[in-house]
Amino acid sequence: MATLNNYADFCLAGGCRLNTAICLIGRAVKSYTVSEHPPTFSGRFLFNRNKKDCSEMKKTTLIFLSTLIAVFLSASESCAGVYSTSDECRPRCSGGTCGRGDNYWVCFYGDNSTSGNVFTSPAYATLRGCQRVVQQSLSEEYTIIRNCYSYGSYYRYQRSKDRGPTCPTNCSSCSSSSVCTTCNSGYYLSSGSCKSCPANATCDGSSSFTCKSGYWLQSGACKSCPANATCDGSSSFTC
């Protein structure tokens, strides 16, 4: 007689494409028997309906259920694209790369990229695989800029290039997520925030700005040079 476990091994080798519950039941049960013909998976397995089978099923019900739960928890994550070993990952990652995390492996395609302070991940084969990498990035104190999103039939995410706080808008460096220390060009630093450069001024990201030629600085603004005067952008002018 063919054992149910043989059918389960065949199912799991197929990469989780068949009914998961059927595969898990087959792996858990070692002693039950079915007919010589493979099951059609259209309904329930046809166990021999004799007293011996029924008695055996009663004896092993608790063991069966406990094993089934344990196998389900283990296999469900593998079916979702997170693997415990590279050997488990490679057969399900055709044409891709199996990358190692802190205690797991995932399948991905292509390369990552960086633009400014934004790191874009490679394309992960499954959403669960992408989410697992995001979890690790958060634990390593990276800031998630964009959580897992669809990229064709794959998934990507974006995080900060460097660890640490994400600076406020228009900051080039900061001491926390709310306090800037220097600003991007075109802004000036004021009380820990980056302000837009005033009209007729030039800003290099520091805490000061310079008025353009033909203007002079008065009360924190760049004023037009008075008639018959010469202004070099400072706080004074020459007649």
Secondary structure, DSSP 8 states (H G I E B T S, - for coil): --BHHHHHHHHHHTTS-S-HHHHHHHHH-SS-B--SS---SSS------SHHHHHHHHHHHHHHHHHHHHHHHHHHHHHTTEESSHHHHGGG-TTSEEEE-SS-EEEEES--EEETTEEE--EESSHHHHHHHHHHHHHTT--EEEEEEEETTEEEEEEESSSS----TTEEEESSSS-EEEE-TTEEEETTEEEE--TTEEE-SSS-EEE-TTEEEETTEEEE--TT-EE-SSS-EE-
